[in-house]
Amino acid sequence: MNIVVGALVTLGVTAVTITAMLLVRRRAPAGSYFTDGDRASGVFGVLATGFSVLLGFIIFLAFQSYDQARAGAETEAVVLAQQVQTAQFLPADSRDTLTGQLVCYARAVVDVEWAQMQDGTLGDAFNPWGVELFTTIHAVDPQTYPEQSAYDRWLDQTADREQARIDRVHGAEGLIPLPLWLVLFVISGVIFVYVLFFADSAEGVVTQGLLMGSVTVVITLLLLLLAFFDHPHGHQVGKLQPVAMERTLRTIDAELAEVGLTLDLPCDESGRPR
């Protein structure tokens, strides 16, 4: 959901609730439906506080997951760039193959996996180039000390890259379970109905509209913020984008051009096998 849609949703929901408040106000008694306003305000304070604490805690946890996915994407891109360098110290018969497969891995992340994460269709799918990399490195037989050291380093970097990928994709299908969404919407509905009982025919239209509108705007914006963190990947403002991996691809291309290494890549520009 982008900013424009969020703003329209907020305005629409606020307009509906204010309209409902003004309609109820027409037949409301002077002083509201509550005979004891202080006690009613106290009960409303309990409702609002409980809801805000619950929602704030959930948003905090959702933001942690959002930040974990962001950090995972950064780490994955950095480790992949390091693996390109490590590959240059491996035996010559596998060096170019591994480098090309790493480039294809990065392209698949940018053009294939990111779209699947945005749509929530990634599921348990894995990057096919991860399998190709494993198959290639499994056949490597390091002989010299530099090759053996590079081989050990490659295995460590592979583990780091795979863990970073898990962090990147863990929130792709949504972080907030359906029962929790239902609870939040039910509590929001309870608060809306409760505020309607503060309708007061003796109060001005603007005052009554502000009473309902301010509550509605706050709750709606918090729920929209939670929905934003629930699906962190995308191309809207603030969503996680493959910036780090795109930067890594540019860095790899520049490094390969600098050393004069030309690769026959086994994939197209989108990282799909030829």
Secondary structure, 3 states (H helix, E strand, C coil): CCHHHHHHHHHHHHHHHHHHHHHHHHHCCCCCCCCCHHHHHHHHHHHHHHHHHHHHHHHHHHHHHHHHHHHHHHHHHHHHHHHHHHHCCCCHHHHHHHHHHHHHHHHHHHHHHHHHHHHCCCCCCCCHHHHHHHHHHHCCCCCCHHHHHHHHHHHHHHHHHHHHHHHHHCCCCCCCCHHHHHHHHHHHHHHHHHHHCCCCCCCCHHHHHHHHHHHHHHHHHHHHHHHHHHCCECCCCCCECCHHHHHHHHHHHHHHHHHCCCCCCCECCCCCEC
